Amino acid sequence: MAFNPECLGRSYGAGPQIVDRERHRAYLRAVWGGSDWEPSGPLATFASVYLLWPIVPLLFSDPDVGLDLPRLLHGEQDFWFDRPIRFSERLTPRGEITRAEERRGMVFLELTCTGRGEDGHDAAHSRSLFLVRSAP
Amino acid sequence: MTATGRLDRLPPGEGMDPPELSITLSQERIDSYAEASGDHNPIHLDRDFARAVGLPSTIAHGLLTLAAAAAPLERWSGEVAYVSRVSCRFSAPVPSGDLVSGQPQVREADPGRMVLVLEARNGSGELALTKAEMELLPL
């Protein structure tokens, strides 16, 4: 399956995601280790759970994109927020391929995701750059 | 933000330094992260698969490395600020079992904003994250 640079602009959506405190506890145990700290709001990188991962499997399994997953690397990541995110709120993620190119056998694919709050305003954002190494 | 908030009390060169990073990304921790995050890519979980794609062993998720580097700073910033941005480039892998270490720095600070530079080196001393920054804004 060959990479398709024409995938630029393709978009993906998922249903509303709850910023779940219990799931965050499990996440915090993995990231922090101890149980001596429980922040009042989710860690910034927890956006990977409610914003990024609801979308990424849709991208990775899209046959019209044609990613060689075993050779895929996560190159860059950027999360940014318009306001503090709170536990129990619902955000609806949407993602779009904002860069798709192949240079010297290396694929550069950028996914930009936005999480919209129940008030209809965007609240959380993610930009991920994935690289796919050429096969030997 | 109150007048005694951390963003006021920590201009560069004054006050407390951000906490040093020192955390071992064991396979157990990587497994726990996969479960909690939903990222079950076998390069993180299956040693044979990792070797088959040219890695010496399983490696930590880049997002786990970023989260492990960022979390101590979120704790340090207390309840007076929130992270408005965190970003990085994943520049070197962190093999499972590596001690990840680094000393973050305050790059900018004024009453209404602080920017921290994160540092995370893998067990070989390579920078696992570059261009790694966190911006804090007052709650």
Interface residues (C-beta under 8 A of the other chain):
Chain A: R23 A26 Y27 L28 R29 A30 V31 W32 G33 W37 P39 S40 G41 L43 A44 T45 F46 S48 V49 W53 L69 P70 R71 L73 H74 G75 E76 Q77 D78 F79 W80 F81 P84
Chain B: I23 R29 S32 Y33 E35 A36 S37 G38 D39 N41 I43 F49 A52 V53 H61 G62 L63 L64 L66 A67 A68 A70 A71 E74 R75 E79 Y82 V83 S84 R85 V86 S87 C88 R89 F90 K131 M134 L139
